[in-house]
Amino acid sequence: MAESEFRHDVCVVGGCGHVGLPLAITFASHGLRVSVSDINARAVETVRSGRMPFLEAGAEEALRAVIGRTLEVGTEPGLVSEARHVVVVIGTPVDEHLNPTFHTMRRFFQGLIPHLRDGQTVILRSTVFPGTTEKIRALLDRSGLRVRVAFCPERVAEGKAMEELVVLPQIVSGCDERAVEAASELFGTIAKSLIVLSPLEAELTKIFANVWRYIQFATANQFFMIAADHGLDFYKLHDALTHDYPRMAGLPRGGFAAGPCLFKDTMQLSAAYDNNFALGHAAMLVNEGLPNFLVKHAKGRFDLATMTVGLLGMAFKAESDDPRESLSYKLRKLLEAEAETVLCTDEYIRDPNFLPVEEVLARSDLLFIGAPHRRYRELSLPSDLPVVDVWNLYGRGTFPG
Ligand SMILES: NC(=O)c1ccc[n+]([C@@H]2O[C@H](COP(=O)([O-])OP(=O)(O)OC[C@H]3O[C@@H](n4cnc5c(N)ncnc54)[C@H](O)[C@@H]3O)[C@@H](O)[C@H]2O)c1
């Protein structure tokens, strides 16, 4: 980075979160002077002590190497004033109907204005509703500040951030040439290559990527349901479809399409397109309907009302401790309405209501697999314990025969 009057090269605001922290650590590992500003005091303390507040492969080791050296962390918004670049990765503001709430963003940036200084570059990294970057630029311009505004979306998958941040091309956009230059200089220190777009193009590109994945998962899940309604094992069909047939290589396997991004961003795109997004809504109905489908099928085979049902894996995906928007919780709710007792366990989420996996196995009459954590694959299940296995973790198809 060029010499500057700022104490830090970059401040990551929201930098104790799933996107912000791996990014801050990666910048710091590449020799930049980095600060993190986050309102979550508990997460800040955890990070300061060299521990990750959530699971992210390879991150804790890298954190320990930089904390107190090139990485400083705090709750003070004033840290923003001391950094040449300010990267903002607070959560995407949406309301309870998953509609974007620009006023939350506006309020956040109004609060940031007293801490910003002329000459800084503000880089949005949260996934945002199309047009947000230009609106923030207008807001900051009106305040009289001379700051550049850029949007550089995050495209890594949770759990793979440390690996992907340095190999995926980074999309860079800015409201003027100097913003593009500044953001390119910053991300050029870690990314393998840069792709320059306009802010609106970059905003839509990011959302399209998530929506595409969501629709792909929905396609697989719809096929899964059709096969099951014919009494067939979707995974047998999946193997046949994809074996030595490259045109079908992109067909995902079945399973819960959940988590904090895909569903929300599909609904954001719908809102940005006047709710005229039938494909996105269809994908939502399929993906969100999968737990209901599983319970309906199980009800057809078992007298759930007399059974203790065990649910293995509550995180939104395998090897994650992130419960946000996990469909396992929806499954639990549906099962609680039908079964006598529901017992839950997870390898990574700490919850006093969860039981050790051994106890769940010992007490359950029927199992459901919520998140396919690696360890569950290695369990030796009692041979008479039926399993509803949407992921085909045990290679026996989804429904017990
Ligand atoms: N999680 C993913 O895999 C992923 C991938 C790509 C993009 N995104 C996008 O990145 C954004 C952040 O997602 P996340 O998963 O990191 O969320 P997160 O909730 O894990 O992190 C957000 C962080 O921002 C902090 N924060 C909130 N308000 C703040 C404020 N006013 N000042 C300072 N800090 C504040 C929170 O304390 C939290 O630590 C979202 O827009 C999301 O859509 C997420």
The ligand as an SDF file (V2000), in Angstrom:
LIG
                    3D

 44 48  0  0  0  0  0  0  0  0999 V2000
  -22.2550  -15.4030    5.1640 N   0  0  0  0  0  0  0  0  0  0  0  0
  -21.9130  -15.5530    3.8990 C   0  0  0  0  0  0  0  0  0  0  0  0
  -21.5190  -16.6430    3.4510 O   0  0  0  0  0  0  0  0  0  0  0  0
  -21.9450  -14.3780    2.9440 C   0  0  0  0  0  0  0  0  0  0  0  0
  -21.3640  -14.5220    1.6750 C   0  0  0  0  0  0  0  0  0  0  0  0
  -21.3770  -13.4490    0.8120 C   0  0  0  0  0  0  0  0  0  0  0  0
  -21.9850  -12.2640    1.2020 C   0  0  0  0  0  0  0  0  0  0  0  0
  -22.5730  -12.1500    2.4240 N   0  0  0  0  0  0  0  0  0  0  0  0
  -23.1520  -10.8720    2.8220 C   0  0  0  0  0  0  0  0  0  0  0  0
  -22.2640  -10.2500    3.7400 O   0  0  0  0  0  0  0  0  0  0  0  0
  -22.9990   -9.4780    4.6840 C   0  0  0  0  0  0  0  0  0  0  0  0
  -22.6180   -9.8480    6.0770 C   0  0  0  0  0  0  0  0  0  0  0  0
  -22.9460  -11.2030    6.3120 O   0  0  0  0  0  0  0  0  0  0  0  0
  -22.3350  -12.0260    7.5010 P   0  0  0  0  0  0  0  0  0  0  0  0
  -22.7220  -13.4420    7.2790 O   0  0  0  0  0  0  0  0  0  0  0  0
  -20.9120  -11.6760    7.6920 O   0  0  0  0  0  0  0  0  0  0  0  0
  -23.1800  -11.4320    8.7230 O   0  0  0  0  0  0  0  0  0  0  0  0
  -22.7710  -11.5070   10.2770 P   0  0  0  0  0  0  0  0  0  0  0  0
  -24.0220  -11.2480   11.0300 O   0  0  0  0  0  0  0  0  0  0  0  0
  -21.9800  -12.7310   10.5380 O   0  0  0  0  0  0  0  0  0  0  0  0
  -21.7830  -10.2620   10.4430 O   0  0  0  0  0  0  0  0  0  0  0  0
  -22.1920   -8.9240   10.5040 C   0  0  0  0  0  0  0  0  0  0  0  0
  -21.3470   -8.2470   11.5740 C   0  0  0  0  0  0  0  0  0  0  0  0
  -21.6580   -6.8560   11.5250 O   0  0  0  0  0  0  0  0  0  0  0  0
  -21.7040   -6.3840   12.8630 C   0  0  0  0  0  0  0  0  0  0  0  0
  -22.4860   -5.1440   12.8470 N   0  0  0  0  0  0  0  0  0  0  0  0
  -23.8190   -5.0120   12.6540 C   0  0  0  0  0  0  0  0  0  0  0  0
  -24.1510   -3.7040   12.7150 N   0  0  0  0  0  0  0  0  0  0  0  0
  -23.0010   -3.0170   12.9210 C   0  0  0  0  0  0  0  0  0  0  0  0
  -22.6990   -1.6480   13.0850 C   0  0  0  0  0  0  0  0  0  0  0  0
  -23.6430   -0.7160   13.0410 N   0  0  0  0  0  0  0  0  0  0  0  0
  -21.3980   -1.2810   13.2960 N   0  0  0  0  0  0  0  0  0  0  0  0
  -20.4220   -2.2240   13.3890 C   0  0  0  0  0  0  0  0  0  0  0  0
  -20.6630   -3.5430   13.2410 N   0  0  0  0  0  0  0  0  0  0  0  0
  -21.9280   -3.9340   13.0180 C   0  0  0  0  0  0  0  0  0  0  0  0
  -22.3170   -7.5250   13.6530 C   0  0  0  0  0  0  0  0  0  0  0  0
  -22.0340   -7.4240   15.0290 O   0  0  0  0  0  0  0  0  0  0  0  0
  -21.6390   -8.7360   12.9920 C   0  0  0  0  0  0  0  0  0  0  0  0
  -20.4360   -9.0730   13.6490 O   0  0  0  0  0  0  0  0  0  0  0  0
  -24.4660   -9.7150    4.3250 C   0  0  0  0  0  0  0  0  0  0  0  0
  -24.8520   -8.6810    3.4980 O   0  0  0  0  0  0  0  0  0  0  0  0
  -24.4600  -10.9900    3.5650 C   0  0  0  0  0  0  0  0  0  0  0  0
  -25.5400  -11.0800    2.6820 O   0  0  0  0  0  0  0  0  0  0  0  0
  -22.5470  -13.1800    3.3070 C   0  0  0  0  0  0  0  0  0  0  0  0
  1  2  1  0
  2  3  2  0
  2  4  1  0
  4  5  1  0
  4 44  2  0
  5  6  2  0
  6  7  1  0
  7  8  2  0
  8  9  1  0
  8 44  1  0
  9 10  1  0
  9 42  1  0
 10 11  1  0
 11 12  1  0
 11 40  1  0
 12 13  1  0
 13 14  1  0
 14 15  2  0
 14 16  1  0
 14 17  1  0
 17 18  1  0
 18 19  2  0
 18 20  1  0
 18 21  1  0
 21 22  1  0
 22 23  1  0
 23 24  1  0
 23 38  1  0
 24 25  1  0
 25 26  1  0
 25 36  1  0
 26 27  1  0
 26 35  1  0
 27 28  2  0
 28 29  1  0
 29 30  1  0
 29 35  2  0
 30 31  1  0
 30 32  2  0
 32 33  1  0
 33 34  2  0
 34 35  1  0
 36 37  1  0
 36 38  1  0
 38 39  1  0
 40 41  1  0
 40 42  1  0
 42 43  1  0
M  CHG  2   8   1  16  -1
M  END
$$$$
